[in-house]
Amino acid sequence: MTAVTPGGPAARAGLQSGDIITALSGEPISGPDQLQESSLTNPPGTSIPVEFRRGNQTRTVNVVLA
């Protein structure tokens, strides 16, 4: 991620600037356009698993869409 909005859904889930999102709801993400398109298919309030890389570790958090 290039930027995380303070207090936004990503920040509340623990994502940080520099994290690389690799999957959304189990589906691989190849770039920012695909990430935005994929997240728009879910209504606000939906909790979705987001897989990301931070350094050498792969992690998963749930993000509640706003």
PDB file of N, H, CA, C and O in Angstrom:
ATOM      1  N   MET A   1       0.856  -1.164   0.000  1.00  0.00           N
ATOM      2  CA  MET A   1       0.000   0.000   0.000  1.00  0.00           C
ATOM      3  C   MET A   1       0.901   1.226   0.000  1.00  0.00           C
ATOM      4  O   MET A   1       1.953   1.244   0.640  1.00  0.00           O
ATOM      5  N   THR A   2       0.478   2.230  -0.715  1.00  0.00           N
ATOM      6  H   THR A   2      -0.376   2.215  -1.235  1.00  0.00           H
ATOM      7  CA  THR A   2       1.266   3.451  -0.714  1.00  0.00           C
ATOM      8  C   THR A   2       0.879   4.355   0.443  1.00  0.00           C
ATOM      9  O   THR A   2       1.721   5.078   0.977  1.00  0.00           O
ATOM     10  N   ALA A   3      -0.387   4.321   0.833  1.00  0.00           N
ATOM     11  H   ALA A   3      -1.070   3.734   0.399  1.00  0.00           H
ATOM     12  CA  ALA A   3      -0.843   5.156   1.944  1.00  0.00           C
ATOM     13  C   ALA A   3      -2.026   4.477   2.622  1.00  0.00           C
ATOM     14  O   ALA A   3      -2.825   3.799   1.975  1.00  0.00           O
ATOM     15  N   VAL A   4      -2.122   4.666   3.912  1.00  0.00           N
ATOM     16  H   VAL A   4      -1.473   5.217   4.437  1.00  0.00           H
ATOM     17  CA  VAL A   4      -3.248   4.145   4.689  1.00  0.00           C
ATOM     18  C   VAL A   4      -3.904   5.339   5.354  1.00  0.00           C
ATOM     19  O   VAL A   4      -3.242   6.100   6.059  1.00  0.00           O
ATOM     20  N   THR A   5      -5.190   5.507   5.138  1.00  0.00           N
ATOM     21  H   THR A   5      -5.728   4.888   4.566  1.00  0.00           H
ATOM     22  CA  THR A   5      -5.924   6.614   5.725  1.00  0.00           C
ATOM     23  C   THR A   5      -6.084   6.381   7.227  1.00  0.00           C
ATOM     24  O   THR A   5      -6.651   5.370   7.640  1.00  0.00           O
ATOM     25  N   PRO A   6      -5.585   7.315   8.048  1.00  0.00           N
ATOM     26  CA  PRO A   6      -5.744   7.155   9.500  1.00  0.00           C
ATOM     27  C   PRO A   6      -7.221   7.001   9.869  1.00  0.00           C
ATOM     28  O   PRO A   6      -8.063   7.788   9.436  1.00  0.00           O
ATOM     29  N   GLY A   7      -7.523   5.986  10.666  1.00  0.00           N
ATOM     30  H   GLY A   7      -6.839   5.347  11.018  1.00  0.00           H
ATOM     31  CA  GLY A   7      -8.891   5.740  11.103  1.00  0.00           C
ATOM     32  C   GLY A   7      -9.756   5.036  10.075  1.00  0.00           C
ATOM     33  O   GLY A   7     -10.910   4.714  10.360  1.00  0.00           O
ATOM     34  N   GLY A   8      -9.223   4.789   8.882  1.00  0.00           N
ATOM     35  H   GLY A   8      -8.286   5.051   8.650  1.00  0.00           H
ATOM     36  CA  GLY A   8      -9.980   4.113   7.836  1.00  0.00           C
ATOM     37  C   GLY A   8     -10.013   2.604   8.050  1.00  0.00           C
ATOM     38  O   GLY A   8      -9.366   2.090   8.962  1.00  0.00           O
ATOM     39  N   PRO A   9     -10.765   1.893   7.212  1.00  0.00           N
ATOM     40  CA  PRO A   9     -10.894   0.436   7.371  1.00  0.00           C
ATOM     41  C   PRO A   9      -9.553  -0.298   7.377  1.00  0.00           C
ATOM     42  O   PRO A   9      -9.355  -1.197   8.194  1.00  0.00           O
ATOM     43  N   ALA A  10      -8.643   0.060   6.497  1.00  0.00           N
ATOM     44  H   ALA A  10      -8.805   0.790   5.834  1.00  0.00           H
ATOM     45  CA  ALA A  10      -7.343  -0.619   6.443  1.00  0.00           C
ATOM     46  C   ALA A  10      -6.545  -0.361   7.716  1.00  0.00           C
ATOM     47  O   ALA A  10      -5.941  -1.280   8.267  1.00  0.00           O
ATOM     48  N   ALA A  11      -6.541   0.877   8.182  1.00  0.00           N
ATOM     49  H   ALA A  11      -7.032   1.624   7.734  1.00  0.00           H
ATOM     50  CA  ALA A  11      -5.810   1.219   9.403  1.00  0.00           C
ATOM     51  C   ALA A  11      -6.403   0.491  10.612  1.00  0.00           C
ATOM     52  O   ALA A  11      -5.663  -0.015  11.456  1.00  0.00           O
ATOM     53  N   ARG A  12      -7.724   0.438  10.695  1.00  0.00           N
ATOM     54  H   ARG A  12      -8.325   0.849  10.009  1.00  0.00           H
ATOM     55  CA  ARG A  12      -8.367  -0.257  11.821  1.00  0.00           C
ATOM     56  C   ARG A  12      -8.038  -1.749  11.817  1.00  0.00           C
ATOM     57  O   ARG A  12      -8.004  -2.382  12.872  1.00  0.00           O
ATOM     58  N   ALA A  13      -7.797  -2.311  10.630  1.00  0.00           N
ATOM     59  H   ALA A  13      -7.825  -1.798   9.773  1.00  0.00           H
ATOM     60  CA  ALA A  13      -7.459  -3.736  10.530  1.00  0.00           C
ATOM     61  C   ALA A  13      -5.983  -3.991  10.792  1.00  0.00           C
ATOM     62  O   ALA A  13      -5.570  -5.141  10.938  1.00  0.00           O
ATOM     63  N   GLY A  14      -5.176  -2.921  10.854  1.00  0.00           N
ATOM     64  H   GLY A  14      -5.511  -1.987  10.735  1.00  0.00           H
ATOM     65  CA  GLY A  14      -3.764  -3.080  11.146  1.00  0.00           C
ATOM     66  C   GLY A  14      -2.846  -3.009   9.944  1.00  0.00           C
ATOM     67  O   GLY A  14      -1.642  -3.225  10.076  1.00  0.00           O
ATOM     68  N   LEU A  15      -3.391  -2.710   8.766  1.00  0.00           N
ATOM     69  H   LEU A  15      -4.370  -2.534   8.658  1.00  0.00           H
ATOM     70  CA  LEU A  15      -2.540  -2.568   7.585  1.00  0.00           C
ATOM     71  C   LEU A  15      -1.718  -1.296   7.694  1.00  0.00           C
ATOM     72  O   LEU A  15      -2.152  -0.306   8.283  1.00  0.00           O
ATOM     73  N   GLN A  16      -0.517  -1.339   7.113  1.00  0.00           N
ATOM     74  H   GLN A  16      -0.164  -2.144   6.635  1.00  0.00           H
ATOM     75  CA  GLN A  16       0.393  -0.206   7.179  1.00  0.00           C
ATOM     76  C   GLN A  16       0.884   0.149   5.782  1.00  0.00           C
ATOM     77  O   GLN A  16       0.871  -0.680   4.872  1.00  0.00           O
ATOM     78  N   SER A  17       1.313   1.386   5.633  1.00  0.00           N
ATOM     79  H   SER A  17       1.323   2.059   6.372  1.00  0.00           H
ATOM     80  CA  SER A  17       1.922   1.811   4.393  1.00  0.00           C
ATOM     81  C   SER A  17       3.113   0.906   4.108  1.00  0.00           C
ATOM     82  O   SER A  17       3.915   0.638   5.003  1.00  0.00           O
ATOM     83  N   GLY A  18       3.235   0.437   2.884  1.00  0.00           N
ATOM     84  H   GLY A  18       2.584   0.654   2.157  1.00  0.00           H
ATOM     85  CA  GLY A  18       4.314  -0.477   2.517  1.00  0.00           C
ATOM     86  C   GLY A  18       3.887  -1.932   2.474  1.00  0.00           C
ATOM     87  O   GLY A  18       4.589  -2.757   1.887  1.00  0.00           O
ATOM     88  N   ASP A  19       2.741  -2.276   3.087  1.00  0.00           N
ATOM     89  H   ASP A  19       2.172  -1.607   3.564  1.00  0.00           H
ATOM     90  CA  ASP A  19       2.232  -3.647   2.995  1.00  0.00           C
ATOM     91  C   ASP A  19       1.834  -3.920   1.546  1.00  0.00           C
ATOM     92  O   ASP A  19       1.349  -3.029   0.848  1.00  0.00           O
ATOM     93  N   ILE A  20       2.039  -5.142   1.107  1.00  0.00           N
ATOM     94  H   ILE A  20       2.433  -5.866   1.674  1.00  0.00           H
ATOM     95  CA  ILE A  20       1.689  -5.530  -0.265  1.00  0.00           C
ATOM     96  C   ILE A  20       0.526  -6.505  -0.181  1.00  0.00           C
ATOM     97  O   ILE A  20       0.676  -7.627   0.303  1.00  0.00           O
ATOM     98  N   ILE A  21      -0.635  -6.068  -0.657  1.00  0.00           N
ATOM     99  H   ILE A  21      -0.756  -5.156  -1.050  1.00  0.00           H
ATOM    100  CA  ILE A  21      -1.829  -6.906  -0.626  1.00  0.00           C
ATOM    101  C   ILE A  21      -1.724  -7.925  -1.755  1.00  0.00           C
ATOM    102  O   ILE A  21      -1.524  -7.570  -2.917  1.00  0.00           O
ATOM    103  N   THR A  22      -1.864  -9.208  -1.390  1.00  0.00           N
ATOM    104  H   THR A  22      -2.027  -9.497  -0.446  1.00  0.00           H
ATOM    105  CA  THR A  22      -1.706 -10.285  -2.364  1.00  0.00           C
ATOM    106  C   THR A  22      -3.006 -11.022  -2.671  1.00  0.00           C
ATOM    107  O   THR A  22      -3.119 -11.660  -3.718  1.00  0.00           O
ATOM    108  N   ALA A  23      -3.992 -10.944  -1.768  1.00  0.00           N
ATOM    109  H   ALA A  23      -3.900 -10.426  -0.917  1.00  0.00           H
ATOM    110  CA  ALA A  23      -5.262 -11.627  -2.009  1.00  0.00           C
ATOM    111  C   ALA A  23      -6.378 -10.948  -1.229  1.00  0.00           C
ATOM    112  O   ALA A  23      -6.170 -10.406  -0.143  1.00  0.00           O
ATOM    113  N   LEU A  24      -7.561 -10.995  -1.813  1.00  0.00           N
ATOM    114  H   LEU A  24      -7.731 -11.436  -2.694  1.00  0.00           H
ATOM    115  CA  LEU A  24      -8.761 -10.425  -1.202  1.00  0.00           C
ATOM    116  C   LEU A  24      -9.831 -11.502  -1.250  1.00  0.00           C
ATOM    117  O   LEU A  24     -10.203 -11.956  -2.332  1.00  0.00           O
ATOM    118  N   SER A  25     -10.328 -11.914  -0.098  1.00  0.00           N
ATOM    119  H   SER A  25     -10.025 -11.546   0.781  1.00  0.00           H
ATOM    120  CA  SER A  25     -11.308 -13.004  -0.003  1.00  0.00           C
ATOM    121  C   SER A  25     -10.805 -14.271  -0.693  1.00  0.00           C
ATOM    122  O   SER A  25     -11.582 -14.996  -1.314  1.00  0.00           O
ATOM    123  N   GLY A  26      -9.505 -14.530  -0.580  1.00  0.00           N
ATOM    124  H   GLY A  26      -8.875 -13.941  -0.075  1.00  0.00           H
ATOM    125  CA  GLY A  26      -8.938 -15.734  -1.156  1.00  0.00           C
ATOM    126  C   GLY A  26      -8.587 -15.651  -2.624  1.00  0.00           C
ATOM    127  O   GLY A  26      -8.011 -16.589  -3.176  1.00  0.00           O
ATOM    128  N   GLU A  27      -8.923 -14.540  -3.272  1.00  0.00           N
ATOM    129  H   GLU A  27      -9.391 -13.778  -2.824  1.00  0.00           H
ATOM    130  CA  GLU A  27      -8.633 -14.372  -4.689  1.00  0.00           C
ATOM    131  C   GLU A  27      -7.368 -13.537  -4.859  1.00  0.00           C
ATOM    132  O   GLU A  27      -7.262 -12.459  -4.273  1.00  0.00           O
ATOM    133  N   PRO A  28      -6.405 -14.016  -5.652  1.00  0.00           N
ATOM    134  CA  PRO A  28      -5.171 -13.251  -5.861  1.00  0.00           C
ATOM    135  C   PRO A  28      -5.436 -11.868  -6.438  1.00  0.00           C
ATOM    136  O   PRO A  28      -6.332 -11.693  -7.264  1.00  0.00           O
ATOM    137  N   ILE A  29      -4.657 -10.891  -6.002  1.00  0.00           N
ATOM    138  H   ILE A  29      -3.929 -11.033  -5.332  1.00  0.00           H
ATOM    139  CA  ILE A  29      -4.753  -9.509  -6.472  1.00  0.00           C
ATOM    140  C   ILE A  29      -3.448  -9.174  -7.185  1.00  0.00           C
ATOM    141  O   ILE A  29      -2.365  -9.365  -6.631  1.00  0.00           O
ATOM    142  N   SER A  30      -3.550  -8.676  -8.409  1.00  0.00           N
ATOM    143  H   SER A  30      -4.430  -8.521  -8.860  1.00  0.00           H
ATOM    144  CA  SER A  30      -2.338  -8.389  -9.179  1.00  0.00           C
ATOM    145  C   SER A  30      -1.965  -6.910  -9.173  1.00  0.00           C
ATOM    146  O   SER A  30      -0.879  -6.552  -9.629  1.00  0.00           O
ATOM    147  N   GLY A  31      -2.841  -6.044  -8.668  1.00  0.00           N
ATOM    148  H   GLY A  31      -3.723  -6.335  -8.297  1.00  0.00           H
ATOM    149  CA  GLY A  31      -2.508  -4.629  -8.641  1.00  0.00           C
ATOM    150  C   GLY A  31      -3.617  -3.794  -8.040  1.00  0.00           C
ATOM    151  O   GLY A  31      -4.675  -4.318  -7.692  1.00  0.00           O
ATOM    152  N   PRO A  32      -3.379  -2.478  -7.914  1.00  0.00           N
ATOM    153  CA  PRO A  32      -4.346  -1.590  -7.253  1.00  0.00           C
ATOM    154  C   PRO A  32      -5.704  -1.527  -7.951  1.00  0.00           C
ATOM    155  O   PRO A  32      -6.736  -1.444  -7.285  1.00  0.00           O
ATOM    156  N   ASP A  33      -5.716  -1.567  -9.279  1.00  0.00           N
ATOM    157  H   ASP A  33      -4.878  -1.635  -9.820  1.00  0.00           H
ATOM    158  CA  ASP A  33      -6.995  -1.501  -9.981  1.00  0.00           C
ATOM    159  C   ASP A  33      -7.852  -2.725  -9.677  1.00  0.00           C
ATOM    160  O   ASP A  33      -9.057  -2.608  -9.458  1.00  0.00           O
ATOM    161  N   GLN A  34      -7.226  -3.895  -9.665  1.00  0.00           N
ATOM    162  H   GLN A  34      -6.246  -3.990  -9.843  1.00  0.00           H
ATOM    163  CA  GLN A  34      -7.955  -5.115  -9.364  1.00  0.00           C
ATOM    164  C   GLN A  34      -8.423  -5.118  -7.906  1.00  0.00           C
ATOM    165  O   GLN A  34      -9.510  -5.607  -7.602  1.00  0.00           O
ATOM    166  N   LEU A  35      -7.603  -4.574  -7.014  1.00  0.00           N
ATOM    167  H   LEU A  35      -6.720  -4.176  -7.262  1.00  0.00           H
ATOM    168  CA  LEU A  35      -7.978  -4.490  -5.599  1.00  0.00           C
ATOM    169  C   LEU A  35      -9.228  -3.639  -5.437  1.00  0.00           C
ATOM    170  O   LEU A  35     -10.167  -4.037  -4.747  1.00  0.00           O
ATOM    171  N   GLN A  36      -9.246  -2.484  -6.062  1.00  0.00           N
ATOM    172  H   GLN A  36      -8.484  -2.160  -6.623  1.00  0.00           H
ATOM    173  CA  GLN A  36     -10.401  -1.598  -5.951  1.00  0.00           C
ATOM    174  C   GLN A  36     -11.641  -2.247  -6.558  1.00  0.00           C
ATOM    175  O   GLN A  36     -12.720  -2.199  -5.967  1.00  0.00           O
ATOM    176  N   GLU A  37     -11.492  -2.851  -7.731  1.00  0.00           N
ATOM    177  H   GLU A  37     -10.616  -2.889  -8.211  1.00  0.00           H
ATOM    178  CA  GLU A  37     -12.627  -3.491  -8.400  1.00  0.00           C
ATOM    179  C   GLU A  37     -13.180  -4.635  -7.552  1.00  0.00           C
ATOM    180  O   GLU A  37     -14.395  -4.775  -7.411  1.00  0.00           O
ATOM    181  N   SER A  38     -12.299  -5.443  -6.994  1.00  0.00           N
ATOM    182  H   SER A  38     -11.312  -5.329  -7.108  1.00  0.00           H
ATOM    183  CA  SER A  38     -12.729  -6.580  -6.178  1.00  0.00           C
ATOM    184  C   SER A  38     -13.433  -6.135  -4.901  1.00  0.00           C
ATOM    185  O   SER A  38     -14.418  -6.748  -4.489  1.00  0.00           O
ATOM    186  N   SER A  39     -12.935  -5.078  -4.276  1.00  0.00           N
ATOM    187  H   SER A  39     -12.135  -4.580  -4.610  1.00  0.00           H
ATOM    188  CA  SER A  39     -13.543  -4.630  -3.024  1.00  0.00           C
ATOM    189  C   SER A  39     -14.909  -3.987  -3.255  1.00  0.00           C
ATOM    190  O   SER A  39     -15.742  -3.977  -2.349  1.00  0.00           O
ATOM    191  N   LEU A  40     -15.150  -3.452  -4.451  1.00  0.00           N
ATOM    192  H   LEU A  40     -14.473  -3.460  -5.186  1.00  0.00           H
ATOM    193  CA  LEU A  40     -16.430  -2.813  -4.739  1.00  0.00           C
ATOM    194  C   LEU A  40     -17.564  -3.816  -4.929  1.00  0.00           C
ATOM    195  O   LEU A  40     -18.730  -3.424  -4.958  1.00  0.00           O
ATOM    196  N   THR A  41     -17.242  -5.108  -5.061  1.00  0.00           N
ATOM    197  H   THR A  41     -16.294  -5.427  -5.037  1.00  0.00           H
ATOM    198  CA  THR A  41     -18.289  -6.110  -5.255  1.00  0.00           C
ATOM    199  C   THR A  41     -18.960  -6.497  -3.937  1.00  0.00           C
ATOM    200  O   THR A  41     -19.931  -7.254  -3.937  1.00  0.00           O
ATOM    201  N   ASN A  42     -18.455  -5.987  -2.824  1.00  0.00           N
ATOM    202  H   ASN A  42     -17.666  -5.371  -2.825  1.00  0.00           H
ATOM    203  CA  ASN A  42     -19.014  -6.288  -1.504  1.00  0.00           C
ATOM    204  C   ASN A  42     -19.648  -5.037  -0.906  1.00  0.00           C
ATOM    205  O   ASN A  42     -19.106  -3.941  -1.052  1.00  0.00           O
ATOM    206  N   PRO A  43     -20.786  -5.185  -0.237  1.00  0.00           N
ATOM    207  CA  PRO A  43     -21.440  -4.018   0.355  1.00  0.00           C
ATOM    208  C   PRO A  43     -20.696  -3.516   1.607  1.00  0.00           C
ATOM    209  O   PRO A  43     -19.978  -4.279   2.254  1.00  0.00           O
ATOM    210  N   PRO A  44     -20.875  -2.231   1.940  1.00  0.00           N
ATOM    211  CA  PRO A  44     -20.280  -1.698   3.175  1.00  0.00           C
ATOM    212  C   PRO A  44     -20.718  -2.529   4.376  1.00  0.00           C
ATOM    213  O   PRO A  44     -21.846  -3.018   4.429  1.00  0.00           O
ATOM    214  N   GLY A  45     -19.818  -2.681   5.331  1.00  0.00           N
ATOM    215  H   GLY A  45     -18.901  -2.284   5.288  1.00  0.00           H
ATOM    216  CA  GLY A  45     -20.094  -3.464   6.526  1.00  0.00           C
ATOM    217  C   GLY A  45     -19.650  -4.912   6.409  1.00  0.00           C
ATOM    218  O   GLY A  45     -19.622  -5.639   7.402  1.00  0.00           O
ATOM    219  N   THR A  46     -19.299  -5.336   5.188  1.00  0.00           N
ATOM    220  H   THR A  46     -19.322  -4.746   4.381  1.00  0.00           H
ATOM    221  CA  THR A  46     -18.832  -6.698   4.976  1.00  0.00           C
ATOM    222  C   THR A  46     -17.403  -6.844   5.496  1.00  0.00           C
ATOM    223  O   THR A  46     -16.560  -5.982   5.246  1.00  0.00           O
ATOM    224  N   SER A  47     -17.133  -7.914   6.206  1.00  0.00           N
ATOM    225  H   SER A  47     -17.817  -8.614   6.409  1.00  0.00           H
ATOM    226  CA  SER A  47     -15.784  -8.219   6.674  1.00  0.00           C
ATOM    227  C   SER A  47     -15.161  -9.188   5.684  1.00  0.00           C
ATOM    228  O   SER A  47     -15.698 -10.267   5.435  1.00  0.00           O
ATOM    229  N   ILE A  48     -14.015  -8.794   5.117  1.00  0.00           N
ATOM    230  H   ILE A  48     -13.579  -7.918   5.319  1.00  0.00           H
ATOM    231  CA  ILE A  48     -13.360  -9.645   4.135  1.00  0.00           C
ATOM    232  C   ILE A  48     -11.915  -9.915   4.552  1.00  0.00           C
ATOM    233  O   ILE A  48     -11.243  -9.025   5.072  1.00  0.00           O
ATOM    234  N   PRO A  49     -11.437 -11.138   4.326  1.00  0.00           N
ATOM    235  CA  PRO A  49     -10.040 -11.444   4.640  1.00  0.00           C
ATOM    236  C   PRO A  49      -9.119 -10.833   3.587  1.00  0.00           C
ATOM    237  O   PRO A  49      -9.355 -10.960   2.386  1.00  0.00           O
ATOM    238  N   VAL A  50      -8.078 -10.175   4.055  1.00  0.00           N
ATOM    239  H   VAL A  50      -7.887 -10.072   5.031  1.00  0.00           H
ATOM    240  CA  VAL A  50      -7.085  -9.558   3.185  1.00  0.00           C
ATOM    241  C   VAL A  50      -5.731 -10.173   3.530  1.00  0.00           C
ATOM    242  O   VAL A  50      -5.251 -10.061   4.658  1.00  0.00           O
ATOM    243  N   GLU A  51      -5.125 -10.824   2.536  1.00  0.00           N
ATOM    244  H   GLU A  51      -5.515 -10.914   1.619  1.00  0.00           H
ATOM    245  CA  GLU A  51      -3.786 -11.393   2.718  1.00  0.00           C
ATOM    246  C   GLU A  51      -2.772 -10.383   2.207  1.00  0.00           C
ATOM    247  O   GLU A  51      -2.966  -9.776   1.155  1.00  0.00           O
ATOM    248  N   PHE A  52      -1.690 -10.206   2.955  1.00  0.00           N
ATOM    249  H   PHE A  52      -1.532 -10.699   3.811  1.00  0.00           H
ATOM    250  CA  PHE A  52      -0.682  -9.225   2.558  1.00  0.00           C
ATOM    251  C   PHE A  52       0.695  -9.663   3.003  1.00  0.00           C
ATOM    252  O   PHE A  52       0.845 -10.511   3.882  1.00  0.00           O
ATOM    253  N   ARG A  53       1.700  -9.068   2.378  1.00  0.00           N
ATOM    254  H   ARG A  53       1.578  -8.379   1.664  1.00  0.00           H
ATOM    255  CA  ARG A  53       3.080  -9.305   2.769  1.00  0.00           C
ATOM    256  C   ARG A  53       3.617  -8.065   3.458  1.00  0.00           C
ATOM    257  O   ARG A  53       3.407  -6.942   2.999  1.00  0.00           O
ATOM    258  N   ARG A  54       4.307  -8.279   4.558  1.00  0.00           N
ATOM    259  H   ARG A  54       4.477  -9.191   4.931  1.00  0.00           H
ATOM    260  CA  ARG A  54       5.006  -7.217   5.274  1.00  0.00           C
ATOM    261  C   ARG A  54       6.407  -7.770   5.545  1.00  0.00           C
ATOM    262  O   ARG A  54       6.591  -8.676   6.358  1.00  0.00           O
ATOM    263  N   GLY A  55       7.380  -7.205   4.846  1.00  0.00           N
ATOM    264  H   GLY A  55       7.231  -6.470   4.185  1.00  0.00           H
ATOM    265  CA  GLY A  55       8.728  -7.755   4.949  1.00  0.00           C
ATOM    266  C   GLY A  55       8.741  -9.153   4.365  1.00  0.00           C
ATOM    267  O   GLY A  55       8.305  -9.364   3.234  1.00  0.00           O
ATOM    268  N   ASN A  56       9.236 -10.104   5.131  1.00  0.00           N
ATOM    269  H   ASN A  56       9.590  -9.932   6.050  1.00  0.00           H
ATOM    270  CA  ASN A  56       9.304 -11.495   4.674  1.00  0.00           C
ATOM    271  C   ASN A  56       8.143 -12.342   5.158  1.00  0.00           C
ATOM    272  O   ASN A  56       8.142 -13.557   4.960  1.00  0.00           O
ATOM    273  N   GLN A  57       7.147 -11.720   5.792  1.00  0.00           N
ATOM    274  H   GLN A  57       7.148 -10.733   5.952  1.00  0.00           H
ATOM    275  CA  GLN A  57       6.029 -12.473   6.351  1.00  0.00           C
ATOM    276  C   GLN A  57       4.752 -12.251   5.560  1.00  0.00           C
ATOM    277  O   GLN A  57       4.494 -11.153   5.067  1.00  0.00           O
ATOM    278  N   THR A  58       3.959 -13.303   5.447  1.00  0.00           N
ATOM    279  H   THR A  58       4.168 -14.195   5.848  1.00  0.00           H
ATOM    280  CA  THR A  58       2.618 -13.205   4.869  1.00  0.00           C
ATOM    281  C   THR A  58       1.633 -13.270   6.020  1.00  0.00           C
ATOM    282  O   THR A  58       1.724 -14.141   6.885  1.00  0.00           O
ATOM    283  N   ARG A  59       0.700 -12.348   6.022  1.00  0.00           N
ATOM    284  H   ARG A  59       0.626 -11.640   5.319  1.00  0.00           H
ATOM    285  CA  ARG A  59      -0.295 -12.258   7.099  1.00  0.00           C
ATOM    286  C   ARG A  59      -1.683 -12.120   6.487  1.00  0.00           C
ATOM    287  O   ARG A  59      -1.829 -11.801   5.307  1.00  0.00           O
ATOM    288  N   THR A  60      -2.696 -12.367   7.308  1.00  0.00           N
ATOM    289  H   THR A  60      -2.577 -12.626   8.267  1.00  0.00           H
ATOM    290  CA  THR A  60      -4.084 -12.173   6.897  1.00  0.00           C
ATOM    291  C   THR A  60      -4.819 -11.419   8.011  1.00  0.00           C
ATOM    292  O   THR A  60      -4.697 -11.759   9.188  1.00  0.00           O
ATOM    293  N   VAL A  61      -5.575 -10.400   7.625  1.00  0.00           N
ATOM    294  H   VAL A  61      -5.673 -10.124   6.669  1.00  0.00           H
ATOM    295  CA  VAL A  61      -6.426  -9.667   8.557  1.00  0.00           C
ATOM    296  C   VAL A  61      -7.815  -9.550   7.942  1.00  0.00           C
ATOM    297  O   VAL A  61      -7.969  -9.663   6.725  1.00  0.00           O
ATOM    298  N   ASN A  62      -8.810  -9.329   8.764  1.00  0.00           N
ATOM    299  H   ASN A  62      -8.685  -9.238   9.752  1.00  0.00           H
ATOM    300  CA  ASN A  62     -10.155  -9.056   8.265  1.00  0.00           C
ATOM    301  C   ASN A  62     -10.371  -7.556   8.244  1.00  0.00           C
ATOM    302  O   ASN A  62     -10.123  -6.868   9.234  1.00  0.00           O
ATOM    303  N   VAL A  63     -10.835  -7.054   7.108  1.00  0.00           N
ATOM    304  H   VAL A  63     -11.037  -7.613   6.303  1.00  0.00           H
ATOM    305  CA  VAL A  63     -11.121  -5.640   6.926  1.00  0.00           C
ATOM    306  C   VAL A  63     -12.621  -5.481   6.770  1.00  0.00           C
ATOM    307  O   VAL A  63     -13.242  -6.153   5.946  1.00  0.00           O
ATOM    308  N   VAL A  64     -13.206  -4.587   7.566  1.00  0.00           N
ATOM    309  H   VAL A  64     -12.702  -4.041   8.235  1.00  0.00           H
ATOM    310  CA  VAL A  64     -14.643  -4.287   7.451  1.00  0.00           C
ATOM    311  C   VAL A  64     -14.760  -3.099   6.498  1.00  0.00           C
ATOM    312  O   VAL A  64     -14.263  -2.009   6.777  1.00  0.00           O
ATOM    313  N   LEU A  65     -15.429  -3.334   5.367  1.00  0.00           N
ATOM    314  H   LEU A  65     -15.834  -4.220   5.140  1.00  0.00           H
ATOM    315  CA  LEU A  65     -15.554  -2.291   4.352  1.00  0.00           C
ATOM    316  C   LEU A  65     -16.444  -1.162   4.825  1.00  0.00           C
ATOM    317  O   LEU A  65     -17.430  -1.378   5.530  1.00  0.00           O
ATOM    318  N   ALA A  66     -16.083   0.046   4.427  1.00  0.00           N
ATOM    319  H   ALA A  66     -15.282   0.222   3.854  1.00  0.00           H
ATOM    320  CA  ALA A  66     -16.868   1.228   4.782  1.00  0.00           C
ATOM    321  C   ALA A  66     -17.597   1.759   3.569  1.00  0.00           C
ATOM    322  O   ALA A  66     -18.314   2.755   3.666  1.00  0.00           O
TER     323      ALA A  66
END
